[in-house]
Amino acid sequence: MLAVFAAVVLGGVALMFVAAGREVDRQLESEVERVERDLDRDFGTIRRDVRRELDRRLGPPEAPR
């Protein structure tokens, strides 16, 4: 009887660890996606600012002849 009780308890603990691991994976994936979106937005802003500054310093491109 004690062995059955121990098996049930260990099985329950294992299930809790599996559930906790899945939740951590889900939250980590969500955070990674958020950081990727932020980086894409920031790099887009930097790219746009650099292009504007280059255009300001170099002037508009000349038309082909």
Backbone as CSV, one residue per row, in Angstrom:
resi,resn,N_x,N_y,N_z,CA_x,CA_y,CA_z,C_x,C_y,C_z
1,MET,0.818,-1.195,0.000,0.000,0.000,0.000,0.863,1.262,0.000
2,LEU,1.945,1.231,0.779,2.839,2.369,0.839,3.505,2.609,-0.518
3,ALA,3.819,1.533,-1.221,4.450,1.658,-2.540,3.492,2.321,-3.539
4,VAL,2.224,1.962,-3.471,1.229,2.570,-4.357,1.098,4.065,-4.059
5,PHE,1.039,4.393,-2.778,0.941,5.800,-2.385,2.164,6.577,-2.870
6,ALA,3.347,6.020,-2.694,4.580,6.674,-3.143,4.569,6.855,-4.657
7,ALA,4.106,5.865,-5.401,4.048,5.959,-6.856,3.080,7.058,-7.292
8,VAL,1.941,7.154,-6.625,0.954,8.183,-6.954,1.532,9.570,-6.675
9,VAL,2.195,9.717,-5.527,2.777,11.015,-5.181,3.868,11.382,-6.183
10,LEU,4.759,10.457,-6.487,5.824,10.728,-7.450,5.255,11.032,-8.834
11,GLY,4.215,10.317,-9.229,3.565,10.600,-10.510,2.964,11.994,-10.532
12,GLY,2.332,12.391,-9.436,1.758,13.733,-9.352,2.820,14.815,-9.424
13,VAL,3.933,14.594,-8.723,5.027,15.564,-8.757,5.602,15.654,-10.173
14,ALA,5.749,14.517,-10.837,6.269,14.520,-12.208,5.339,15.299,-13.137
15,LEU,4.043,15.099,-12.984,3.084,15.846,-13.805,3.160,17.348,-13.540
16,MET,3.355,17.733,-12.290,3.483,19.158,-11.968,4.740,19.741,-12.598
17,PHE,5.849,18.975,-12.587,7.070,19.450,-13.219,6.891,19.599,-14.727
18,VAL,6.201,18.663,-15.340,5.953,18.745,-16.785,5.106,19.977,-17.091
19,ALA,4.059,20.194,-16.312,3.189,21.352,-16.530,3.964,22.659,-16.322
20,ALA,4.794,22.706,-15.292,5.577,23.908,-15.032,6.574,24.144,-16.170
21,GLY,7.192,23.096,-16.663,8.135,23.228,-17.772,7.466,23.757,-19.022
22,ARG,6.275,23.279,-19.308,5.542,23.767,-20.484,5.182,25.243,-20.333
23,GLU,4.790,25.633,-19.136,4.440,27.038,-18.890,5.671,27.932,-19.038
24,VAL,6.801,27.483,-18.523,8.037,28.261,-18.667,8.398,28.386,-20.150
25,ASP,8.291,27.297,-20.901,8.570,27.345,-22.343,7.648,28.333,-23.048
26,ARG,6.383,28.304,-22.697,5.410,29.203,-23.325,5.747,30.661,-23.026
27,GLN,6.058,30.956,-21.768,6.390,32.330,-21.397,7.695,32.776,-22.033
28,LEU,8.669,31.888,-22.091,9.947,32.227,-22.705,9.774,32.507,-24.196
29,GLU,8.998,31.684,-24.876,8.746,31.888,-26.302,8.034,33.221,-26.534
30,SER,7.090,33.551,-25.681,6.373,34.818,-25.790,7.329,35.994,-25.605
31,GLU,8.216,35.888,-24.640,9.173,36.964,-24.388,10.161,37.103,-25.551
32,VAL,10.608,35.997,-26.101,11.525,36.039,-27.249,10.840,36.718,-28.431
33,GLU,9.594,36.395,-28.691,8.862,37.023,-29.795,8.728,38.526,-29.578
34,ARG,8.479,38.930,-28.328,8.355,40.356,-28.024,9.682,41.076,-28.266
35,VAL,10.767,40.472,-27.824,12.084,41.086,-28.012,12.416,41.174,-29.502
36,GLU,12.094,40.136,-30.270,12.345,40.173,-31.718,11.559,41.294,-32.383
37,ARG,10.301,41.464,-31.999,9.496,42.561,-32.559,10.103,43.913,-32.206
38,ASP,10.531,44.065,-30.944,11.142,45.325,-30.521,12.425,45.602,-31.304
39,LEU,13.256,44.582,-31.493,14.497,44.757,-32.246,14.218,45.126,-33.698
40,ASP,13.261,44.440,-34.316,12.900,44.766,-35.698,12.444,46.215,-35.811
41,ARG,11.621,46.642,-34.874,11.133,48.026,-34.893,12.298,48.998,-34.691
42,ASP,13.160,48.704,-33.722,14.283,49.604,-33.440,15.255,49.676,-34.615
43,PHE,15.562,48.531,-35.239,16.459,48.546,-36.383,15.826,49.273,-37.562
44,GLY,14.522,49.128,-37.715,13.833,49.867,-38.768,13.923,51.363,-38.537
45,THR,13.778,51.781,-37.295,13.893,53.198,-36.955,15.310,53.703,-37.212
46,ILE,16.297,52.916,-36.809,17.695,53.308,-37.031,17.988,53.397,-38.524
47,ARG,17.533,52.419,-39.288,17.755,52.411,-40.733,17.139,53.658,-41.377
48,ARG,15.923,53.991,-40.969,15.239,55.166,-41.506,15.987,56.443,-41.133
49,ASP,16.448,56.534,-39.877,17.172,57.730,-39.431,18.495,57.882,-40.172
50,VAL,19.203,56.776,-40.389,20.469,56.837,-41.125,20.220,57.262,-42.567
51,ARG,19.189,56.717,-43.189,18.876,57.085,-44.567,18.538,58.574,-44.664
52,ARG,17.744,59.077,-43.724,17.409,60.509,-43.723,18.662,61.366,-43.571
53,GLU,19.541,60.960,-42.658,20.762,61.734,-42.439,21.655,61.708,-43.669
54,LEU,21.777,60.560,-44.306,22.571,60.490,-45.540,21.960,61.351,-46.638
55,ASP,20.647,61.296,-46.777,19.979,62.135,-47.770,20.197,63.609,-47.464
56,ARG,20.149,63.960,-46.200,20.344,65.355,-45.817,21.771,65.804,-46.152
57,ARG,22.736,64.950,-45.880,24.135,65.344,-46.098,24.533,65.271,-47.579
58,LEU,24.017,64.274,-48.285,24.447,64.068,-49.673,23.533,64.737,-50.683
59,GLY,22.348,65.083,-50.284,21.391,65.668,-51.216,20.643,64.570,-51.948
60,PRO,19.634,64.958,-52.702,18.845,63.942,-53.431,19.687,63.307,-54.543
61,PRO,19.396,62.077,-54.880,20.142,61.427,-55.971,19.843,62.112,-57.299
62,GLU,20.857,62.142,-58.149,20.684,62.764,-59.461,19.904,61.847,-60.389
63,ALA,19.159,62.450,-61.293,18.394,61.665,-62.271,19.360,61.109,-63.312
64,PRO,19.130,59.886,-63.795,19.992,59.322,-64.843,19.842,60.109,-66.135
65,ARG,20.908,60.185,-66.879,20.908,60.960,-68.140,20.647,60.084,-69.310
